[in-house]
């Protein structure tokens, strides 16, 4: 999906090989990664495509939404927008409301939340990640805007995601946003990384532009 995002950027820059790369990576995604039954992407194969991992993750799908929206903006291919919508619907209409507006990171092969998963502490940490809630909120608003801003509650959902992530993740003593939380919202990994702050700023800026939200403006500052 990062290759798709790069190809979309290349298309925007009028690179002569961009369209060929878009077609190539879409073929790979269709053949090996897109699972149409749940409307989500699987994560990883062996290099020879012989074995598919049983791991399923939110993070890869979140970045897939980012890439699909970028691809739609440069190609106008409705399938990109449709797939982005299906992914967002799963995590933000089904999972997040049932989890107190937190979004678990890890899932089993049949897309059940894997609350016991313990992976790489940097790249697949257990629990939930507030920074990803900011990303998902911003991507939801981008998707909603590209669809003509229908009356479907998307701005309210984005606001709930942002508010929960700030309430759970902000470090009151030192500032910044905690890296990970348990499924109950309690701090897990208290390290703070740079990327979560600009993701929060992006989501808050979108809410401010949309509604002139005073509370969002205070957090933004």
C-alpha positions as CSV (number, residue, x, y, z in Angstrom):
1,X,0.0,0.0,0.0
2,X,2.9,2.3,0.5
3,X,3.9,1.6,-3.1
4,X,0.4,2.6,-4.2
5,X,0.7,5.8,-2.2
6,X,4.0,6.5,-3.9
7,X,2.6,5.8,-7.3
8,X,-0.3,8.1,-6.7
9,X,2.1,10.8,-5.7
10,X,4.1,10.2,-8.8
11,X,1.0,10.4,-10.9
12,X,0.2,13.8,-9.3
13,X,3.7,14.9,-10.3
14,X,3.1,13.6,-13.9
15,X,5.8,11.0,-13.8
16,X,5.7,9.0,-17.0
17,X,5.8,5.6,-15.2
18,X,3.2,6.4,-12.6
19,X,0.2,4.8,-14.2
20,X,2.1,1.6,-15.0
21,X,3.2,1.4,-11.4
22,X,-0.4,2.0,-10.1
23,X,-1.7,-0.8,-12.3
24,X,1.1,-3.1,-11.2
25,X,0.6,-2.6,-7.5
26,X,-3.1,-2.8,-7.8
27,X,-2.8,-6.2,-9.5
28,X,-0.6,-7.4,-6.6
29,X,-3.1,-6.1,-4.0
30,X,-6.0,-7.6,-5.8
31,X,-4.4,-11.0,-6.3
32,X,-2.8,-11.5,-2.9
33,X,-4.0,-9.1,-0.2
34,X,-7.6,-7.9,-0.7
35,X,-10.2,-10.2,1.1
36,X,-13.5,-9.2,-0.3
37,X,-15.6,-11.1,2.2
38,X,-14.8,-8.9,5.2
39,X,-13.7,-6.0,2.9
40,X,-10.2,-5.8,4.4
41,X,-6.6,-6.4,3.5
42,X,-4.6,-9.3,4.9
43,X,-1.1,-8.5,6.1
44,X,1.7,-10.7,5.0
45,X,2.8,-13.6,2.8
46,X,6.1,-15.4,2.5
47,X,8.2,-14.1,-0.4
48,X,7.2,-16.9,-2.7
49,X,3.5,-16.4,-2.0
50,X,3.3,-19.9,-0.6
51,X,2.0,-19.1,2.9
52,X,-0.3,-16.4,4.3
53,X,0.2,-15.4,7.9
54,X,-2.8,-15.7,10.3
55,X,-2.1,-12.3,11.7
56,X,-4.5,-9.5,10.8
57,X,-3.8,-5.8,11.6
58,X,-5.5,-2.5,11.8
59,X,-2.3,-0.6,10.9
60,X,-1.9,-2.0,7.5
61,X,-5.5,-1.4,6.7
62,X,-5.3,2.2,7.9
63,X,-2.4,2.9,5.6
64,X,-4.4,1.1,2.9
65,X,-7.1,3.7,3.3
66,X,-4.5,6.5,3.0
67,X,-3.2,5.0,-0.2
68,X,-6.6,4.2,-1.7
69,X,-7.9,7.8,-1.1
70,X,-4.7,9.2,-2.7
71,X,-5.2,6.8,-5.7
72,X,-8.8,7.8,-6.0
73,X,-7.9,11.5,-6.1
74,X,-5.5,11.0,-9.0
75,X,-7.3,8.3,-11.0
76,X,-11.0,8.7,-10.2
77,X,-11.4,5.0,-9.9
78,X,-14.5,4.4,-7.8
79,X,-13.2,1.0,-6.5
80,X,-10.5,2.8,-4.6
81,X,-13.1,4.9,-2.7
82,X,-15.4,1.9,-2.2
83,X,-12.6,-0.2,-0.6
84,X,-11.5,2.7,1.6
85,X,-15.1,3.0,2.8
86,X,-15.4,-0.7,3.6
87,X,-12.2,-0.6,5.7
88,X,-13.3,2.5,7.6
89,X,-16.7,1.0,8.2
90,X,-15.3,-2.1,9.8
91,X,-13.0,-0.3,12.2
92,X,-15.0,2.9,12.9
93,X,-18.6,1.8,12.7
94,X,-18.3,-1.7,14.1
95,X,-15.1,-1.9,16.3
96,X,-14.6,1.5,17.7
97,X,-18.1,2.1,19.2
98,X,-18.0,-1.2,21.0
99,X,-14.5,-0.4,22.4
100,X,-15.2,3.0,23.9
101,X,-13.9,4.8,20.7
102,X,-10.6,3.1,21.0
103,X,-9.3,1.0,18.0
104,X,-7.5,-2.2,18.8
105,X,-4.4,-2.9,16.7
106,X,-4.4,-6.7,16.4
107,X,-6.9,-9.4,15.1
108,X,-7.1,-13.1,14.5
109,X,-7.5,-14.6,11.0
110,X,-11.3,-14.4,11.3
111,X,-11.1,-10.7,12.3
112,X,-11.8,-11.0,16.0
113,X,-9.9,-8.7,18.3
114,X,-6.7,-10.5,19.6
115,X,-6.5,-9.0,23.1
116,X,-3.6,-11.3,24.0
117,X,-1.3,-10.5,21.1
118,X,2.2,-9.5,22.0
119,X,4.3,-8.6,19.0
120,X,7.2,-6.3,18.3
121,X,7.1,-3.6,21.0
122,X,8.0,-0.9,18.5
123,X,6.1,-1.9,15.3
124,X,3.4,-4.1,16.6
125,X,2.8,-3.1,20.2
126,X,0.0,-4.7,22.2
127,X,-3.3,-2.9,22.9
128,X,-4.3,0.4,21.2
129,X,-2.4,3.4,19.8
130,X,-3.8,6.9,20.3
131,X,-1.8,8.2,17.4
132,X,-3.6,5.9,15.0
133,X,-7.0,7.2,16.2
134,X,-6.0,10.6,15.1
135,X,-4.9,9.2,11.7
136,X,-8.2,7.3,11.3
137,X,-10.2,10.4,12.2
138,X,-8.5,12.5,9.6
139,X,-8.8,9.8,7.0
140,X,-12.5,9.4,7.8
141,X,-13.0,13.1,7.2
142,X,-11.1,13.0,3.9
143,X,-13.2,10.0,2.7
144,X,-16.4,11.8,3.8
145,X,-15.3,14.9,1.9
146,X,-14.5,13.0,-1.3
147,X,-18.0,11.4,-1.2
148,X,-19.6,14.9,-1.2
149,X,-20.1,15.2,2.6
150,X,-23.2,13.1,3.1
151,X,-25.3,13.2,6.3
152,X,-23.9,10.0,7.7
153,X,-22.4,11.2,11.1
154,X,-18.8,11.0,10.0
155,X,-17.7,14.3,11.6
156,X,-19.2,13.2,14.9
157,X,-17.3,9.9,14.7
158,X,-14.1,11.7,13.9
159,X,-14.6,14.0,16.9
160,X,-15.3,11.0,19.2
161,X,-12.1,9.3,18.1
162,X,-10.0,12.4,18.7
163,X,-11.5,13.2,22.0
164,X,-11.0,9.7,23.3
165,X,-7.4,9.6,22.1
166,X,-6.6,13.0,23.8
167,X,-8.3,12.0,27.0
168,X,-6.5,8.7,27.2
169,X,-3.1,9.5,25.6
170,X,-2.1,13.0,26.7
171,X,0.7,13.0,29.2
172,X,-0.4,15.6,31.8
173,X,3.0,15.9,33.4
174,X,5.3,16.1,30.4
175,X,3.1,16.9,27.5
176,X,3.0,14.8,24.3
177,X,1.0,11.7,23.6
178,X,1.7,8.2,25.1
179,X,2.6,5.6,22.5
180,X,0.2,2.8,23.6
181,X,-2.7,2.0,25.9
182,X,-4.3,-1.2,27.2
183,X,-7.7,-2.1,25.9
184,X,-9.1,-0.4,28.9
185,X,-7.4,2.9,28.1
186,X,-4.8,2.7,30.8
187,X,-1.3,3.7,29.8
188,X,0.9,0.9,28.6
189,X,4.0,2.2,26.8
190,X,4.6,5.7,28.1
191,X,7.2,6.6,25.5
192,X,6.2,9.6,23.4
193,X,7.0,9.7,19.7
194,X,7.1,12.7,17.3
195,X,4.6,11.3,14.8
196,X,1.7,11.2,17.1
197,X,1.8,15.0,17.6
198,X,1.5,16.0,13.9
199,X,-1.2,13.3,13.5
200,X,-3.2,15.0,16.3
201,X,-2.6,18.4,14.8
202,X,-3.9,17.2,11.4
203,X,-7.1,15.8,12.9
204,X,-7.7,18.8,15.1
205,X,-7.1,21.2,12.1
206,X,-9.7,19.3,10.1
207,X,-12.2,19.6,12.9
208,X,-11.5,23.3,13.3
209,X,-11.9,24.0,9.6
210,X,-15.1,22.0,9.6
211,X,-16.9,23.4,12.7
212,X,-14.7,26.1,14.1
213,X,-14.5,23.8,17.2
214,X,-13.3,25.9,20.2
215,X,-12.2,22.9,22.2
216,X,-10.2,21.6,19.2
217,X,-8.6,25.0,18.8
218,X,-7.4,24.9,22.4
219,X,-5.9,21.5,21.9
220,X,-4.3,22.5,18.6
221,X,-2.5,25.5,20.3
